[in-house]
Amino acid sequence: MSMTQHENKVFQTAANNAESLRQILVDAAVKAGGSSTTVTAAIKTAEAAYFRSVIASAVANGIEAGVWREGLFELTGSRT
């Protein structure tokens, strides 16, 4: 698991919880199976939720969220 290390422990905890949930959701999507389109869509949804959660925590904690916004944009075409 990729762990976030940050001096702001509230943000760090939120980001790590988001990553844990992302991994659970991706694993569940793969195990549920179905067409590759279905699995890919479920994984993309999990990834987008991760980025949005980390962005929300960053904003709430006064942390620059640009890198996560860019990741979300590359995934979905949206920065929000």
Secondary structure, DSSP 8 states (H G I E B T S, - for coil): ------S-HHHHHHHHHHHHHHHHHHHHHHHH---HHHHHHHHHHHHHHHHHHHHHHHHHTT---HHHHHHHHHHHS---
